[in-house]
């Protein structure tokens, strides 16, 4: 009886944790994400335009996005779609967890873990580690892409 009660408490705790995690997710607007990356996380605009483009085409700016369609059984998590085979831990067999984080840490509205791990990936492989960058961002003028947020001068933010 005691084992059954403990199991029920564990299941309840997991369900509550998942619900709390899901309710703290956020879908950013393009310019909102750019502003947050600059003002809260101190990224430079040269990098921001790449990260914003990657986030748009990887997750549609959704911090709770999960891609289950990888042929190797791994999943991609969060706004930058960070892969569980190499970069975070979700129990994927053979996973390396190079960033030293749980994949679920990438699903909330805070971006600190996402940015830290994404920058680690960038340091190892460049932006080309992201399929979305290769297919959508690499060959476009990212200054034009960000003009709606930064205006023609690239100095301030347009309020959209």
C-alpha positions as CSV (number, residue, x, y, z in Angstrom):
1,X,0.0,0.0,0.0
2,X,2.8,2.4,0.9
3,X,4.6,1.7,-2.5
4,X,1.3,2.4,-4.3
5,X,1.0,5.7,-2.4
6,X,4.6,6.7,-3.2
7,X,4.1,5.8,-6.9
8,X,1.0,7.9,-7.0
9,X,2.8,10.9,-5.4
10,X,5.6,10.5,-7.9
11,X,3.3,10.4,-10.9
12,X,1.4,13.5,-9.6
13,X,4.6,15.4,-9.0
14,X,5.8,14.6,-12.6
15,X,2.4,15.7,-14.1
16,X,2.5,18.9,-12.1
17,X,6.1,19.6,-13.1
18,X,5.2,19.1,-16.8
19,X,2.2,21.4,-16.5
20,X,4.2,24.1,-14.8
21,X,6.9,23.8,-17.4
22,X,4.3,24.0,-20.2
23,X,2.6,27.1,-18.7
24,X,5.9,29.0,-18.5
25,X,6.6,28.6,-22.2
26,X,6.5,31.6,-24.5
27,X,6.1,32.4,-28.1
28,X,8.1,35.5,-28.9
29,X,7.6,38.1,-31.6
30,X,10.5,38.6,-33.9
31,X,11.4,42.1,-32.6
32,X,10.6,41.2,-29.0
33,X,13.1,38.3,-29.2
34,X,15.8,40.6,-30.7
35,X,15.2,43.2,-27.9
36,X,15.4,40.5,-25.2
37,X,18.6,39.0,-26.6
38,X,20.2,42.5,-26.6
39,X,18.8,44.1,-23.5
40,X,18.5,41.1,-21.1
41,X,21.3,38.8,-22.4
42,X,23.8,41.3,-23.8
43,X,24.2,39.8,-27.2
44,X,25.6,42.0,-30.0
45,X,23.4,42.8,-33.0
46,X,25.6,41.0,-35.4
47,X,24.9,37.8,-33.5
48,X,21.2,38.6,-32.7
49,X,20.2,38.8,-36.3
50,X,21.5,35.2,-36.8
51,X,19.8,33.9,-33.7
52,X,16.5,35.5,-34.4
53,X,16.5,34.1,-37.9
54,X,17.4,30.6,-36.6
55,X,14.6,30.9,-34.0
56,X,12.1,31.9,-36.5
57,X,12.7,29.0,-38.8
58,X,13.5,26.3,-36.2
59,X,10.7,26.9,-33.8
60,X,8.6,29.9,-35.0
61,X,9.9,31.6,-31.8
62,X,8.3,29.0,-29.5
63,X,10.3,28.2,-26.4
64,X,8.2,25.0,-25.9
65,X,8.8,23.6,-29.4
66,X,9.9,19.9,-29.6
67,X,10.7,18.1,-32.8
68,X,10.1,14.4,-32.6
69,X,10.9,13.6,-36.3
70,X,14.7,12.9,-36.2
71,X,15.6,9.6,-37.9
72,X,18.0,8.7,-35.1
73,X,15.3,8.9,-32.4
74,X,16.7,12.1,-30.9
75,X,14.5,15.2,-30.4
76,X,15.1,18.9,-30.8
77,X,14.1,21.2,-28.0
78,X,13.3,24.9,-27.4
79,X,13.5,28.0,-29.4
80,X,16.8,27.1,-31.1
81,X,15.8,23.4,-31.4
82,X,18.8,21.9,-29.6
83,X,19.3,18.2,-30.2
84,X,19.2,15.6,-27.5
85,X,21.7,13.3,-29.1
86,X,24.6,15.7,-28.5
87,X,23.7,18.7,-26.5
88,X,21.1,18.1,-23.8
89,X,19.9,15.1,-21.8
90,X,16.4,13.6,-22.2
91,X,17.3,9.9,-21.9
92,X,18.1,9.4,-25.6
93,X,20.3,6.3,-25.9
94,X,23.9,7.3,-26.6
95,X,23.2,11.0,-25.9
96,X,26.3,13.0,-25.0
97,X,24.8,16.0,-23.1
98,X,27.7,18.3,-24.0
99,X,25.9,21.4,-22.6
100,X,25.3,19.6,-19.3
101,X,21.6,20.4,-19.1
102,X,18.3,18.6,-19.2
103,X,16.5,19.1,-22.5
104,X,13.3,20.2,-20.6
105,X,15.4,23.2,-19.3
106,X,15.2,24.5,-22.8
107,X,11.3,24.7,-22.8
108,X,10.5,27.5,-20.4
109,X,10.2,31.2,-21.2
110,X,13.7,32.0,-19.8
111,X,16.4,31.8,-22.4
112,X,19.6,31.6,-20.4
113,X,20.1,27.8,-20.9
114,X,19.1,28.1,-24.6
115,X,21.5,30.9,-25.3
116,X,24.4,29.3,-23.4
117,X,24.0,25.9,-25.2
118,X,23.4,27.6,-28.6
119,X,26.6,29.6,-28.2
120,X,28.5,26.4,-27.3
121,X,27.1,24.8,-30.4
122,X,28.1,27.8,-32.5
123,X,31.6,27.8,-31.0
124,X,32.0,24.1,-32.1
125,X,30.2,24.2,-35.5
126,X,29.1,27.7,-36.4
127,X,25.6,28.7,-37.4
128,X,25.6,26.0,-40.1
129,X,24.9,23.5,-37.3
130,X,21.3,24.5,-37.7
131,X,19.5,23.3,-40.8
132,X,17.2,26.3,-40.6
133,X,20.2,28.6,-40.9
134,X,21.5,26.8,-44.0
135,X,18.1,26.7,-45.7
136,X,16.7,30.1,-44.7
137,X,19.2,32.5,-43.2
138,X,22.6,32.0,-44.8
139,X,21.9,33.6,-48.1
140,X,19.7,36.5,-47.2
141,X,20.5,40.0,-46.1
142,X,20.0,39.8,-42.4
143,X,20.1,43.6,-42.0
144,X,17.1,43.8,-44.3
145,X,15.5,40.9,-42.4
146,X,15.9,42.8,-39.1
147,X,15.0,46.3,-40.5
148,X,11.4,46.0,-39.3
149,X,12.8,45.8,-35.7
150,X,15.8,48.1,-35.9
151,X,14.6,50.6,-38.5
152,X,16.6,51.7,-41.5
153,X,19.4,53.1,-39.3
154,X,19.7,50.0,-37.2
155,X,20.0,52.0,-34.0
156,X,16.7,51.8,-32.1
157,X,13.8,49.4,-31.9
158,X,10.6,50.1,-33.8
159,X,7.6,49.5,-31.6
160,X,5.5,46.9,-33.4
